[in-house]
């Protein structure tokens, strides 16, 4: 099987890519998307390092429209970042999620990854979402 990995540089996508690589033994391509996120540079550095460790080429693209559909703290530097307590880390509150929500971000990113995978003849798209995002 040949796979495209949607990578954010975060724990969820890194674990999903690593587990897939360990089980399948083959990796084809990584995709990183700049959508105007505040953490762009740290995410970009992490994705490049992940690509190197896993031995996979990583393509970067932009979807700036996502920055225009929300004013939340994920893309808006003027908006305060949520500061959840330790107790909230296991089950993030609705207020915290609302503060960084980008409408249908993952749906758009998965569809973009699927289009690239199809164009490259890859049969699998690997993603990693936490429980909150998956819901």
MDAnalysis code that builds the backbone (N, CA, C; Angstrom):
import MDAnalysis as mda
import numpy as np

u = mda.Universe.empty(405, n_residues=135, atom_resindex=np.repeat(np.arange(135), 3), trajectory=True)
u.add_TopologyAttr("name", ["N", "CA", "C"] * 135)
u.add_TopologyAttr("resid", np.arange(1, 136))
u.add_TopologyAttr("resname", ["UNK", "UNK", "UNK", "UNK", "UNK", "UNK", "UNK", "UNK", "UNK", "UNK", "UNK", "UNK", "UNK", "UNK", "UNK", "UNK", "UNK", "UNK", "UNK", "UNK", "UNK", "UNK", "UNK", "UNK", "UNK", "UNK", "UNK", "UNK", "UNK", "UNK", "UNK", "UNK", "UNK", "UNK", "UNK", "UNK", "UNK", "UNK", "UNK", "UNK", "UNK", "UNK", "UNK", "UNK", "UNK", "UNK", "UNK", "UNK", "UNK", "UNK", "UNK", "UNK", "UNK", "UNK", "UNK", "UNK", "UNK", "UNK", "UNK", "UNK", "UNK", "UNK", "UNK", "UNK", "UNK", "UNK", "UNK", "UNK", "UNK", "UNK", "UNK", "UNK", "UNK", "UNK", "UNK", "UNK", "UNK", "UNK", "UNK", "UNK", "UNK", "UNK", "UNK", "UNK", "UNK", "UNK", "UNK", "UNK", "UNK", "UNK", "UNK", "UNK", "UNK", "UNK", "UNK", "UNK", "UNK", "UNK", "UNK", "UNK", "UNK", "UNK", "UNK", "UNK", "UNK", "UNK", "UNK", "UNK", "UNK", "UNK", "UNK", "UNK", "UNK", "UNK", "UNK", "UNK", "UNK", "UNK", "UNK", "UNK", "UNK", "UNK", "UNK", "UNK", "UNK", "UNK", "UNK", "UNK", "UNK", "UNK", "UNK", "UNK", "UNK", "UNK", "UNK"])
u.atoms.positions = np.array([
    [0.841, -1.177, 0.000],
    [0.000, 0.000, 0.000],
    [0.888, 1.243, 0.000],
    [0.429, 2.260, -0.696],
    [1.162, 3.517, -0.744],
    [0.316, 4.586, -0.073],
    [0.953, 5.376, 0.794],
    [0.176, 6.286, 1.629],
    [0.683, 7.713, 1.582],
    [-0.273, 8.624, 1.734],
    [0.008, 10.031, 1.950],
    [-0.307, 10.318, 3.409],
    [0.586, 11.022, 4.072],
    [0.429, 11.348, 5.477],
    [0.124, 12.824, 5.628],
    [-0.997, 13.159, 6.217],
    [-1.344, 14.538, 6.511],
    [-0.699, 14.866, 7.850],
    [0.289, 15.743, 7.832],
    [1.086, 16.026, 9.022],
    [0.914, 17.464, 9.481],
    [0.704, 17.632, 10.780],
    [0.589, 18.972, 11.354],
    [1.801, 19.329, 12.204],
    [2.594, 18.332, 12.544],
    [3.689, 18.550, 13.474],
    [3.282, 18.255, 14.900],
    [2.011, 17.971, 15.114],
    [1.508, 17.680, 16.450],
    [1.563, 16.198, 16.777],
    [1.200, 15.900, 17.985],
    [1.256, 14.535, 18.504],
    [0.361, 13.576, 17.717],
    [-0.863, 13.991, 17.410],
    [-1.827, 13.083, 16.777],
    [-1.357, 12.612, 15.400],
    [-0.964, 13.532, 14.537],
    [-0.550, 13.137, 13.195],
    [0.789, 12.413, 13.224],
    [1.658, 12.779, 14.148],
    [2.959, 12.106, 14.261],
    [2.784, 10.655, 14.690],
    [1.938, 10.423, 15.685],
    [1.688, 9.052, 16.150],
    [1.029, 8.233, 15.041],
    [0.035, 8.804, 14.361],
    [-0.645, 8.066, 13.287],
    [0.338, 7.687, 12.186],
    [1.190, 8.610, 11.769],
    [2.168, 8.326, 10.710],
    [3.183, 7.281, 11.165],
    [3.642, 7.399, 12.395],
    [4.637, 6.461, 12.915],
    [4.054, 5.056, 13.041],
    [2.839, 4.953, 13.566],
    [2.207, 3.631, 13.683],
    [1.965, 3.015, 12.312],
    [1.495, 3.800, 11.373],
    [1.260, 3.284, 10.026],
    [2.578, 2.806, 9.409],
    [3.607, 3.615, 9.541],
    [4.911, 3.250, 8.971],
    [5.439, 1.968, 9.596],
    [5.247, 1.817, 10.902],
    [5.725, 0.610, 11.579],
    [4.966, -0.616, 11.100],
    [3.644, -0.488, 10.935],
    [2.830, -1.632, 10.531],
    [2.918, -1.937, 9.045],
    [2.875, -0.897, 8.212],
    [2.846, -1.102, 6.756],
    [4.239, -1.215, 6.165],
    [5.200, -0.566, 6.797],
    [6.564, -0.640, 6.312],
    [6.849, 0.215, 5.090],
    [5.858, 0.920, 4.569],
    [6.110, 1.772, 3.414],
    [5.423, 3.116, 3.592],
    [6.111, 4.136, 3.153],
    [5.575, 5.488, 3.219],
    [5.899, 6.165, 1.907],
    [5.010, 7.020, 1.451],
    [5.225, 7.628, 0.151],
    [5.400, 9.134, 0.200],
    [4.541, 9.830, 0.925],
    [4.529, 11.284, 0.837],
    [3.862, 11.887, 2.057],
    [4.379, 13.011, 2.509],
    [3.752, 13.771, 3.574],
    [3.191, 15.061, 3.020],
    [2.153, 15.576, 3.657],
    [1.549, 16.850, 3.256],
    [1.388, 17.720, 4.493],
    [1.881, 18.945, 4.397],
    [1.731, 19.944, 5.456],
    [1.027, 21.146, 4.859],
    [0.048, 21.689, 5.584],
    [-0.754, 22.785, 5.055],
    [-0.609, 24.026, 5.938],
    [-0.224, 25.109, 5.288],
    [-0.196, 26.433, 5.911],
    [-1.569, 27.048, 5.668],
    [-2.346, 27.205, 6.735],
    [-3.660, 27.825, 6.602],
    [-3.732, 29.117, 7.402],
    [-2.558, 29.688, 7.684],
    [-2.504, 30.928, 8.437],
    [-2.443, 30.735, 9.935],
    [-2.146, 29.516, 10.377],
    [-2.110, 29.222, 11.801],
    [-0.976, 29.993, 12.490],
    [-1.225, 30.387, 13.728],
    [-0.247, 31.141, 14.493],
    [1.028, 30.341, 14.738],
    [0.906, 29.057, 14.864],
    [2.065, 28.208, 15.167],
    [2.736, 27.676, 13.901],
    [2.602, 28.395, 12.799],
    [3.105, 27.904, 11.512],
    [4.574, 27.480, 11.572],
    [5.453, 28.332, 12.031],
    [6.887, 28.011, 11.982],
    [7.267, 26.820, 12.854],
    [6.811, 26.742, 14.111],
    [7.126, 25.533, 14.889],
    [6.535, 24.267, 14.271],
    [5.315, 24.377, 13.733],
    [4.703, 23.218, 13.076],
    [5.516, 22.809, 11.853],
    [5.934, 23.766, 11.054],
    [6.726, 23.484, 9.851],
    [8.035, 22.782, 10.221],
    [8.722, 23.292, 11.248],
    [9.980, 22.662, 11.675],
    [9.737, 21.230, 12.146],
    [8.670, 21.030, 12.909],
    [8.360, 19.686, 13.409],
    [8.056, 18.735, 12.258],
    [7.272, 19.186, 11.282],
    [6.918, 18.323, 10.148],
    [8.159, 17.955, 9.346],
    [9.045, 18.897, 9.139],
    [10.281, 18.591, 8.413],
    [11.108, 17.544, 9.162],
    [11.197, 17.683, 10.474],
    [11.936, 16.705, 11.272],
    [11.266, 15.339, 11.216],
    [9.942, 15.307, 11.283],
    [9.203, 14.042, 11.200],
    [9.457, 13.387, 9.844],
    [9.403, 14.169, 8.785],
    [9.681, 13.643, 7.451],
    [11.062, 13.026, 7.360],
    [12.040, 13.712, 7.959],
    [13.412, 13.172, 7.942],
    [13.505, 11.859, 8.704],
    [12.935, 11.822, 9.894],
    [12.996, 10.606, 10.711],
    [12.299, 9.442, 10.013],
    [11.157, 9.708, 9.401],
    [10.395, 8.649, 8.747],
    [10.865, 8.391, 7.314],
    [11.756, 9.237, 6.815],
    [12.293, 9.040, 5.472],
    [11.277, 9.282, 4.367],
    [10.439, 10.311, 4.540],
    [9.400, 10.594, 3.568],
    [9.499, 12.051, 3.110],
    [9.297, 12.274, 1.830],
    [9.235, 13.624, 1.294],
    [7.979, 14.308, 1.828],
    [8.100, 15.583, 2.160],
    [6.954, 16.346, 2.633],
    [6.721, 17.524, 1.695],
    [5.508, 17.611, 1.182],
    [5.079, 18.724, 0.344],
    [4.333, 19.708, 1.230],
    [4.551, 20.996, 0.992],
    [3.807, 22.020, 1.719],
    [2.942, 22.801, 0.740],
    [1.724, 23.111, 1.187],
    [0.829, 23.937, 0.385],
    [0.124, 24.922, 1.299],
    [-0.620, 25.839, 0.705],
    [-1.341, 26.855, 1.464],
    [-2.842, 26.807, 1.168],
    [-3.622, 27.042, 2.210],
    [-5.064, 27.208, 2.070],
    [-5.426, 28.410, 2.947],
    [-5.157, 29.589, 2.442],
    [-5.360, 30.804, 3.226],
    [-6.824, 31.115, 3.482],
    [-7.722, 30.535, 2.713],
    [-9.150, 30.764, 2.929],
    [-9.559, 30.391, 4.350],
    [-8.929, 29.377, 4.923],
    [-9.297, 28.962, 6.280],
    [-9.065, 30.079, 7.290],
    [-8.076, 30.921, 7.048],
    [-7.825, 32.048, 7.951],
    [-8.941, 33.082, 7.851],
    [-9.613, 33.091, 6.734],
    [-10.663, 34.083, 6.507],
    [-12.031, 33.649, 7.034],
    [-12.202, 32.374, 7.392],
    [-13.515, 31.911, 7.836],
    [-13.678, 31.931, 9.353],
    [-12.647, 32.385, 10.052],
    [-12.729, 32.431, 11.510],
    [-11.863, 33.559, 12.046],
    [-12.196, 33.999, 13.226],
    [-11.391, 35.001, 13.927],
    [-10.834, 34.419, 15.224],
    [-10.837, 33.084, 15.346],
    [-10.410, 32.467, 16.596],
    [-8.904, 32.567, 16.784],
    [-8.468, 32.233, 17.972],
    [-7.067, 32.378, 18.354],
    [-6.119, 31.494, 17.559],
    [-6.613, 30.479, 16.897],
    [-5.733, 29.609, 16.117],
    [-5.084, 30.362, 14.965],
    [-5.792, 31.341, 14.426],
    [-5.265, 32.110, 13.290],
    [-5.160, 33.608, 13.561],
    [-5.783, 34.093, 14.596],
    [-5.842, 35.517, 14.875],
    [-4.908, 35.867, 16.023],
    [-3.828, 36.573, 15.730],
    [-2.843, 36.904, 16.762],
    [-3.377, 37.878, 17.809],
    [-4.436, 38.583, 17.501],
    [-5.026, 39.517, 18.470],
    [-5.944, 38.811, 19.466],
    [-6.380, 37.619, 19.132],
    [-7.271, 36.868, 20.027],
    [-6.444, 36.153, 21.092],
    [-6.889, 36.187, 22.330],
    [-6.122, 35.512, 23.389],
    [-6.175, 33.995, 23.243],
    [-5.047, 33.358, 23.469],
    [-4.995, 31.896, 23.457],
    [-5.609, 31.356, 24.740],
    [-6.345, 30.265, 24.647],
    [-6.916, 29.673, 25.869],
    [-5.805, 29.110, 26.742],
    [-6.008, 29.161, 28.024],
    [-5.043, 28.639, 28.995],
    [-5.760, 27.642, 29.898],
    [-5.982, 26.419, 29.389],
    [-6.714, 25.437, 30.206],
    [-5.900, 25.011, 31.423],
    [-6.593, 24.662, 32.471],
    [-5.932, 24.154, 33.671],
    [-5.501, 22.706, 33.433],
    [-4.677, 22.188, 34.324],
    [-4.249, 20.784, 34.220],
    [-5.453, 19.844, 34.196],
    [-6.447, 20.172, 34.977],
    [-7.635, 19.322, 35.055],
    [-8.392, 19.283, 33.726],
    [-8.298, 20.352, 32.952],
    [-9.014, 20.430, 31.678],
    [-8.288, 19.737, 30.531],
    [-7.043, 19.343, 30.731],
    [-6.262, 18.786, 29.630],
    [-6.777, 17.440, 29.147],
    [-7.313, 16.625, 30.036],
    [-7.841, 15.327, 29.618],
    [-9.153, 15.463, 28.860],
    [-9.938, 16.433, 29.197],
    [-11.231, 16.632, 28.555],
    [-11.426, 18.131, 28.386],
    [-10.931, 18.671, 27.286],
    [-10.950, 20.107, 27.068],
    [-12.381, 20.621, 27.030],
    [-12.568, 21.746, 27.661],
    [-13.884, 22.339, 27.733],
    [-14.328, 22.931, 26.413],
    [-15.622, 23.112, 26.294],
    [-16.202, 23.686, 25.075],
    [-15.663, 25.094, 24.837],
    [-15.449, 25.846, 25.903],
    [-14.935, 27.212, 25.770],
    [-13.540, 27.202, 25.143],
    [-12.693, 26.289, 25.566],
    [-11.354, 26.176, 25.000],
    [-11.420, 25.795, 23.529],
    [-12.243, 24.833, 23.185],
    [-12.379, 24.408, 21.791],
    [-12.901, 25.540, 20.922],
    [-13.893, 26.260, 21.408],
    [-14.458, 27.373, 20.639],
    [-13.424, 28.457, 20.381],
    [-12.487, 28.633, 21.299],
    [-11.481, 29.689, 21.168],
    [-10.500, 29.439, 20.035],
    [-10.383, 28.188, 19.579],
    [-9.413, 27.855, 18.523],
    [-10.046, 27.119, 17.345],
    [-11.365, 27.092, 17.277],
    [-12.045, 26.315, 16.241],
    [-11.962, 26.996, 14.881],
    [-11.645, 26.221, 13.846],
    [-11.692, 26.679, 12.455],
    [-12.711, 25.784, 11.763],
    [-13.832, 26.344, 11.306],
    [-14.915, 25.529, 10.747],
    [-14.459, 24.600, 9.620],
    [-14.718, 23.329, 9.793],
    [-14.451, 22.273, 8.818],
    [-12.992, 22.200, 8.358],
    [-12.080, 22.682, 9.179],
    [-10.659, 22.638, 8.818],
    [-10.217, 21.226, 8.445],
    [-10.509, 20.257, 9.317],
    [-10.039, 18.898, 9.038],
    [-10.702, 18.301, 7.810],
    [-11.971, 18.616, 7.590],
    [-12.641, 18.140, 6.376],
    [-11.952, 18.652, 5.122],
    [-11.606, 19.921, 5.127],
    [-10.915, 20.516, 3.974],
    [-9.541, 19.901, 3.805],
    [-8.800, 19.758, 4.897],
    [-7.444, 19.197, 4.809],
    [-7.466, 17.747, 4.330],
    [-8.420, 16.959, 4.824],
    [-8.520, 15.561, 4.385],
    [-8.864, 15.495, 2.899],
    [-9.777, 16.340, 2.442],
    [-10.121, 16.338, 1.024],
    [-8.949, 16.776, 0.159],
    [-8.192, 17.738, 0.610],
    [-6.997, 18.161, -0.117],
    [-5.985, 17.007, -0.186],
    [-5.795, 16.331, 0.934],
    [-4.884, 15.183, 0.967],
    [-5.379, 14.069, 0.044],
    [-6.686, 13.823, 0.028],
    [-7.246, 12.781, -0.841],
    [-7.035, 13.123, -2.311],
    [-7.206, 14.396, -2.662],
    [-6.990, 14.809, -4.050],
    [-5.535, 14.605, -4.458],
    [-4.605, 14.979, -3.591],
    [-3.182, 14.796, -3.897],
    [-2.829, 13.313, -3.962],
    [-3.363, 12.520, -3.039],
    [-3.101, 11.080, -3.053],
    [-3.583, 10.457, -4.356],
    [-4.788, 10.805, -4.764],
    [-5.312, 10.256, -6.019],
    [-4.450, 10.670, -7.205],
    [-4.066, 11.936, -7.244],
    [-3.243, 12.431, -8.357],
    [-1.889, 11.731, -8.419],
    [-1.372, 11.326, -7.260],
    [-0.075, 10.652, -7.190],
    [-0.185, 9.135, -7.243],
    [-1.397, 8.606, -7.363],
    [-1.584, 7.160, -7.418],
    [-1.405, 6.471, -6.074],
    [-1.633, 7.184, -4.989],
    [-1.509, 6.617, -3.643],
    [-2.884, 6.147, -3.184],
    [-2.937, 5.020, -2.495],
    [-4.237, 4.441, -2.162],
    [-4.709, 4.666, -0.730],
    [-3.917, 5.351, 0.085],
    [-4.265, 5.529, 1.492],
    [-3.915, 6.942, 1.933],
    [-4.783, 7.529, 2.749],
    [-4.489, 8.807, 3.403],
    [-4.491, 8.549, 4.902],
    [-3.390, 8.880, 5.556],
    [-3.246, 8.664, 6.998],
    [-3.364, 10.015, 7.704],
    [-4.277, 10.084, 8.672],
    [-4.481, 11.300, 9.453],
    [-4.496, 10.940, 10.926],
    [-4.308, 11.928, 11.761],
    [-4.411, 11.725, 13.205],
    [-5.194, 12.857, 13.817],
    [-6.339, 12.541, 14.422],
    [-7.168, 13.547, 15.082],
    [-7.384, 13.125, 16.526],
    [-7.402, 14.100, 17.415],
    [-7.728, 13.756, 18.795],
    [-9.246, 13.584, 18.914],
    [-9.681, 13.124, 20.044],
    [-11.101, 12.811, 20.229],
    [-11.988, 14.035, 19.988],
    [-11.537, 15.191, 20.470],
    [-12.306, 16.420, 20.304],
    [-12.483, 16.769, 18.826],
    [-11.402, 16.680, 18.058],
    [-11.480, 17.011, 16.627],
    [-12.256, 15.955, 15.860],
    [-12.102, 14.714, 16.249],
    [-12.810, 13.633, 15.583],
    [-14.310, 13.729, 15.743],
    [-14.732, 14.261, 16.865],
    [-16.169, 14.401, 17.119],
    [-16.752, 15.468, 16.216],
])
